[in-house]
Amino acid sequence: LNTMGEMASGFAHELNQPLSAIVNYAQGCVRRIKKGTGKTVEILAAMEQVSVQAGRAGEIIARIRSFVRKEKPERNSVDVASLIRDVTELLGAEFRRSGVTVTLTLNGPLSFVMADAIQIEQVVLNLVRNAIEAMVEGGSKQRRLDIKISEEDSETVSVAVEDTGPGIPEKTLGHAFDPFVTTKQGGLGLGLSISQSIIEGHGGHLFIERSTESGTVFKFSLPVAPQADALNQKEEYLERA
């Protein structure tokens, strides 16, 4: 029963992200229509995002069912930089509302990684949202989020998410990835635990360190995809683009 409770909380945490996005986009459309300021192009773009996020929620549920049936996760060659751009665009309204400036830095040409795109997107969403909430709740005057992607060697791509928040307390630092440990008001304390499980399940690592300034840096690494798979996936991506 205890394990089932933890799993239910974890699923709720994952599904909350696309559902919150759907609510935000829908409410934005309603406000603009009521004020008579909504342009067709803007409303259409927002409704397309509602459709995308509904699809993401469906994919999460499908993955949960696969997990229960003990099916192998579906992993393909993934362009991490493109995935993170999609996440930052998705959270654009939250950045503006919270007064957070986001910078994405790509250090050199990057290889594709072998991953479940939906799962990695969930990890990035969780880390970025944690950073936003830390800066807002901590009352940071300068709210800046730096995301850096680099290829450390021929086998690993790493992503660093650094904020200018108050940082994680020393007493919590060593237990940040433990289930039900949180510094947020009303937080479940499952986001980092789930994220760590996802990254380690991909053969990578997720860890935390203090920023050179006052904030926190979360870093995770993922294995590079086999070259043939990456080239095929890149050609498909370019065709869609």
Number of C-alpha atoms within 10 A of each C-alpha: 6 7 8 9 10 14 15 11 16 19 16 12 19 21 18 13 17 23 15 12 20 21 12 16 20 16 13 16 20 14 12 14 14 9 8 9 11 16 11 10 9 13 18 13 13 19 17 13 17 20 13 15 20 17 13 19 20 14 15 19 15 12 18 15 12 14 12 9 9 9 11 9 14 12 15 17 23 23 20 23 19 10 15 19 12 13 16 19 11 17 16 15 15 16 20 11 9 14 16 22 14 17 13 15 13 13 11 9 9 19 25 26 26 22 25 16 18 16 21 20 17 23 23 21 22 19 20 24 16 17 26 24 15 23 25 17 13 14 12 17 12 13 20 21 23 16 22 17 23 19 21 12 10 10 14 18 22 21 22 21 21 27 30 25 26 18 20 20 10 9 8 13 13 11 13 21 22 16 16 17 17 19 15 13 8 7 12 16 20 23 26 22 17 22 22 20 16 20 19 14 12 20 13 17 17 21 14 18 14 16 16 10 12 13 21 21 22 19 19 21 24 24 21 22 22 15 13 10 15 20 15 11 17 17 11 11 13 8 8 7 6
